[in-house]
Amino acid sequence: MLSSRYYSASRLGTDAKPRTAMVVDEDDELYAGFNEVAPALDTRNLREDQDFQETLRTAGIGRKVPSTSRMGTGMMRMGTVSVRGNSSRAGTAARPVTAVRAAGYTSTTRDIPTRDDVKEDSIEERVKQMEARIMTLVEESCMLSARTDPDDETAPKKDIDLGQALAKAQEASALERQLIRMQEQANVGDTHNLDLTFAVLCNLAGQYALNEMYTEALNTYQLLTRNKLFPHANRLKVNMGNIYFKMGEHPKALKLYRMALDQTPTAEKDLRMKVMHNIGLLLVRMGKFRDAVTNFQHIMHEQGDFQTGLHLVLCSVALNDAEGAKAAFHAMLDVEPPTFHQDIAIDDVSHFY
């Protein structure tokens, strides 16, 4: 039995012959003519053909891919490939031709904040800065209005200080509205400081009233009293009643005084007595002395003071009520006078011996 062996040319070797079958035993007629092929298909002499080899080298065909570019799966990844001249770089480890230094992480780890963190920090910082600026303007406005002497109507500086105080109050209000818009655009409107809003609007309304801009003052006070977010704003109705009193609209002032009295808790006794005192004076101005006497008598019974007793005496005299005036005078005498503490100079101490 004849044995035959086949040899195959290596796929990577450059000196191996073309892949053809060779018969070791040439006497076997069964395999005769196996190596005989047509001249056009015979490639055994192509390696010795100089023209053909020169054409291959010029065209760049038939180059072998380096074995290092083969991945575990037998496939070549082309990630970032850069070609320079006749050499090629492939794979993820290769860097572009424009790279100055190697890409990747450095040896030292740095905690670099993300874009969202930087945005949140910047918004919070801007909010704090604007709140501080607003409070500074409110304080300056209050200081300017407090420097004026209300009894000195001829002071030329009074109008200037009040005008500057109002200007600062308006600037604070404009900045506060700008702060609200900025917080709403950043979706942090729920974190707005309501105490800041209350302080700004309350100061603005007070500055309007000092500058005799009563309509603007009433509108600003209504922004606070009608807002349910400010539960303690009802006492500001006393200020609104005072403005209506200055405007000569006594019925509206009386209505607001009584509304403020009804909405003042019983525990705040001092505030309730002051509101009732305003109501009594307004009733006197309206000529309702009987109602004023009833009001002043209640004050003397709850928390009497010398000024209320004097008003009660005058109202009784206006009603030609001698007995009522006598009783009011005795009640006024029973009130302890207020004590005023006065510092004594060191040099005057020797006079008391």
C-alpha positions in Angstrom: 0.0 0.0 0.0 1.4 3.3 -1.1 1.7 6.1 1.5 1.6 9.6 0.5 2.3 12.8 2.5 1.0 16.3 1.9 2.8 19.5 2.7 1.1 22.8 3.0 2.8 26.1 2.8 2.9 28.2 5.9 0.4 31.1 5.9 2.9 33.5 7.6 6.3 32.3 6.2 7.7 34.2 3.3 10.1 31.5 2.0 7.5 28.7 1.8 6.3 27.5 -1.6 2.8 27.9 -2.7 0.1 25.7 -1.2 0.2 22.7 -3.6 -0.1 19.0 -3.1 3.1 16.9 -3.6 3.2 13.2 -4.1 6.2 11.4 -2.6 5.8 8.2 -4.6 6.1 9.3 -8.3 5.5 5.7 -9.6 1.9 5.7 -8.6 -0.2 6.4 -11.7 -3.2 7.1 -9.5 -1.7 10.5 -8.7 0.0 11.1 -12.0 -0.4 14.6 -13.3 -1.5 16.1 -10.0 1.1 18.9 -10.2 0.4 19.6 -13.8 -1.5 22.9 -14.0 -2.2 25.4 -16.7 0.6 27.9 -17.3 -1.7 30.8 -16.5 -2.5 29.4 -13.1 1.0 28.4 -12.1 2.2 30.7 -9.3 5.4 28.8 -8.4 7.6 31.0 -10.4 6.1 34.3 -9.2 8.5 34.7 -6.3 11.4 34.7 -8.8 9.6 37.2 -11.1 11.3 40.6 -10.3 8.6 42.7 -12.1 5.8 41.1 -10.1 7.6 41.5 -6.8 8.4 45.1 -7.5 4.7 45.8 -8.3 3.7 44.2 -4.9 6.2 46.4 -3.0 5.1 49.6 -4.8 1.3 48.9 -4.2 1.8 47.9 -0.6 -0.2 44.7 -1.0 0.4 41.6 1.0 1.9 43.2 4.1 1.6 41.2 7.2 -0.2 42.6 10.2 1.9 42.5 13.4 0.9 39.7 15.8 0.6 42.2 18.7 -2.5 43.8 17.1 -4.4 40.6 17.4 -6.8 40.6 20.4 -8.0 37.7 22.5 -11.0 37.1 20.2 -8.8 37.0 17.1 -10.2 40.4 15.9 -8.3 43.6 15.6 -9.9 46.7 17.3 -9.3 49.9 15.4 -10.0 52.2 18.4 -7.7 55.1 17.8 -5.5 54.4 14.8 -2.9 56.8 13.5 -0.9 56.3 10.4 2.4 58.0 9.8 4.5 57.1 6.9 4.6 53.3 6.4 3.9 52.4 10.0 0.5 51.9 11.6 -0.6 52.0 15.1 -3.8 50.2 16.2 -5.6 49.3 19.4 -6.7 51.3 22.4 -3.2 51.6 23.7 -2.1 53.7 20.7 -2.3 57.5 21.1 -3.1 60.0 18.3 -0.4 61.7 16.4 -1.4 65.1 18.0 -1.0 63.8 21.6 1.5 65.8 23.6 1.5 63.4 26.6 0.0 60.1 27.3 -3.7 60.0 27.8 -5.3 58.6 31.0 -5.3 59.3 34.7 -2.3 60.8 36.5 -0.6 59.1 39.4 -2.3 61.5 41.9 -6.0 61.4 42.3 -7.8 64.7 42.4 -11.3 65.3 43.7 -12.6 67.5 40.8 -16.2 68.7 41.4 -18.7 67.9 38.7 -20.5 70.6 36.7 -23.7 70.2 38.7 -21.8 70.6 42.0 -20.2 73.8 40.8 -23.5 75.1 39.6 -25.2 74.5 43.0 -22.4 76.0 45.0 -22.4 79.1 42.8 -26.1 79.6 43.2 -26.0 79.3 46.9 -23.1 81.7 47.1 -25.0 84.2 45.0 -28.1 83.9 47.1 -26.1 84.6 50.3 -24.4 87.6 48.8 -27.7 89.1 47.6 -29.4 88.5 51.0 -26.5 90.2 52.8 -26.7 93.2 50.3 -30.5 93.4 50.8 -30.3 93.5 54.6 -27.5 96.1 54.5 -29.8 98.4 52.4 -32.7 97.8 54.8 -30.5 98.7 57.8 -29.2 101.8 56.1 -32.7 102.9 55.2 -33.9 102.5 58.8 -30.9 104.5 60.1 -31.5 107.4 57.7 -35.2 107.6 58.7 -34.3 107.4 62.4 -32.0 110.4 62.2 -34.8 112.8 61.4 -36.5 114.6 64.2 -40.3 114.4 63.8 -40.9 117.5 65.9 -38.5 119.6 63.8 -40.6 120.3 60.7 -38.2 123.1 59.5 -35.1 121.0 59.3 -33.9 121.1 55.7 -32.1 117.9 56.1 -35.3 116.0 57.0 -36.6 115.7 53.5 -33.2 114.7 52.2 -32.8 111.9 54.8 -36.3 110.6 54.2 -35.8 110.6 50.4 -32.5 108.7 50.7 -34.2 106.2 53.1 -37.0 105.6 50.7 -34.5 105.2 47.8 -32.6 102.5 49.7 -35.8 100.8 50.7 -36.9 100.7 47.0 -33.5 99.3 46.0 -33.8 96.6 48.6 -37.2 95.7 47.3 -36.0 95.5 43.7 -33.1 93.3 44.7 -35.4 91.0 46.7 -37.6 90.5 43.6 -34.5 89.8 41.5 -33.5 87.2 44.1 -36.8 85.5 43.9 -36.6 85.2 40.1 -33.1 83.8 40.3 -34.2 81.2 42.8 -37.2 80.2 40.7 -35.0 79.8 37.6 -32.7 77.6 39.5 -35.6 75.5 40.9 -34.7 76.5 44.5 -37.7 78.8 45.1 -38.8 76.8 48.1 -35.7 77.8 50.0 -36.5 81.6 49.8 -36.2 83.4 53.2 -39.7 84.7 54.0 -38.4 86.7 56.9 -36.3 88.7 54.5 -39.4 89.4 52.3 -41.3 90.6 55.4 -38.6 92.9 56.5 -38.1 94.4 53.1 -41.9 95.1 52.5 -42.5 96.3 56.0 -39.6 98.8 55.8 -40.7 99.9 52.4 -44.3 100.6 53.6 -43.0 102.5 56.6 -40.8 104.7 54.4 -43.7 105.4 52.0 -45.7 106.5 55.1 -43.0 108.8 56.3 -42.7 110.4 52.9 -46.5 110.9 53.0 -47.0 108.5 50.0 -50.0 107.0 51.7 -51.5 105.1 48.7 -48.2 103.3 48.1 -47.9 102.5 51.8 -51.3 101.0 52.0 -50.7 98.9 48.9 -47.5 97.6 50.3 -49.1 96.7 53.7 -51.9 94.9 51.9 -49.3 92.6 50.2 -48.3 91.5 53.7 -51.7 91.3 55.4 -53.3 89.3 52.5 -50.5 86.8 52.2 -51.2 83.7 54.3 -47.5 83.0 54.6 -47.3 85.8 57.1 -49.6 84.8 60.0 -48.5 87.6 62.2 -49.0 90.4 59.6 -52.5 91.2 61.0 -51.0 93.5 63.5 -49.9 95.7 60.7 -53.5 96.7 60.2 -52.8 99.1 63.1 -50.3 100.9 60.9 -52.9 100.9 58.1 -55.4 102.4 60.5 -52.9 105.1 61.5 -52.5 106.0 57.8 -56.3 106.3 57.3 -56.4 108.4 60.4 -53.9 110.8 58.9 -55.8 110.8 55.6 -59.0 111.8 57.5 -60.9 108.6 56.7 -62.0 107.8 60.2 -64.5 105.1 59.5 -61.9 103.0 57.6 -59.4 103.6 60.4 -61.9 102.5 63.0 -62.6 99.3 61.0 -58.9 98.4 60.7 -58.3 99.1 64.4 -61.1 96.7 65.4 -59.9 94.1 62.9 -56.5 94.3 64.5 -58.0 94.0 68.0 -60.0 90.9 67.1 -57.0 89.2 65.5 -54.6 90.0 68.4 -54.3 87.1 70.9 -55.5 87.6 74.4 -52.1 86.8 75.8 -50.7 89.9 74.2 -52.3 92.2 76.6 -50.1 95.2 76.1 -50.7 95.3 72.4 -54.5 94.9 72.9 -54.5 97.9 75.3 -52.6 100.1 72.9 -55.0 99.2 70.1 -58.0 100.0 72.3 -56.4 103.3 73.2 -56.2 104.2 69.5 -59.8 103.3 69.1 -60.8 105.5 72.0 -58.9 108.5 70.6 -60.5 107.9 67.2 -63.9 107.8 68.8 -63.2 111.1 70.4 -62.2 112.6 67.1 -65.4 111.3 65.6 -67.5 112.9 68.4 -68.6 109.6 69.9 -67.8 110.4 73.5 -70.1 107.8 75.0 -68.4 104.9 73.2 -65.0 106.5 74.0 -65.8 106.5 77.7 -66.8 102.8 77.6 -63.5 102.1 75.8 -61.4 104.1 78.3 -63.1 102.5 81.3 -62.2 99.1 80.0 -58.6 100.0 79.7 -58.5 101.5 83.2 -60.0 98.3 84.6 -57.6 96.0 82.8 -54.4 98.0 82.8 -54.8 101.6 83.9 -52.4 104.4 83.2 -52.3 108.1 83.8 -52.9 109.2 80.2 -56.0 107.0 79.7 -57.4 108.3 83.0 -57.0 111.8 81.9 -58.8 111.0 78.6 -61.6 109.5 80.6 -62.0 112.6 82.7 -62.1 114.8 79.6 -64.7 112.6 77.9 -66.9 112.7 81.0 -66.7 116.5 81.2 -67.6 116.6 77.5 -70.7 114.6 78.3 -71.5 116.9 81.3 -71.3 113.8 83.5 -70.0 115.2 86.8 -70.2 111.9 88.7 -68.4 110.1 85.9 -65.7 112.8 85.8 -65.2 112.5 89.6 -64.9 108.7 89.4 -62.5 108.9 86.5 -60.4 111.5 88.4 -60.1 109.2 91.5 -59.2 106.3 89.3 -56.5 108.4 87.7 -55.1 109.2 91.2 -55.0 105.6 92.1 -52.7 104.8 89.2 -49.0 104.6 90.2 -47.0 107.2 88.3 -44.3 105.9 86.0 -40.8 105.9 87.5 -38.0 107.4 85.6 -34.4 106.3 86.5 -31.9 109.1 86.2 -28.2 108.5 86.6 -26.5 110.5 89.3 -23.1 112.0 88.6 -20.3 111.1 90.9 -19.6 114.7 91.9 -23.2 115.1 93.2 -23.0 112.2 95.7 -21.6 114.4 98.4 -24.7 116.5 98.5 -26.8 113.6 99.9 -24.8 113.4 103.1 
